[in-house]
């Protein structure tokens, strides 16, 4: 799913794939958000990226990070309301639909 930067961007980064998948599952079930992509850096850090309106993304990131922390380690989480266009280009490099 291409990211244009017109919506909020939510990120949850974990150590390992299992807590990242748990975070993604919870985020997508918790609010009206869309999975943009994920990035796996080596075999350790995994970042899940979602988009939607600010309130939905904030809620989803909070719940996803909490769920991932129960089964693994969350290294970072962030919500960016309408980031600048350049950020959208960076995120779209990891487009899951490509």
Helices and strands as residue ranges (DSSP letters): E 8-15, H 17-30, E 34-41, E 45-52, H 54-71, E 73-80, H 85-92
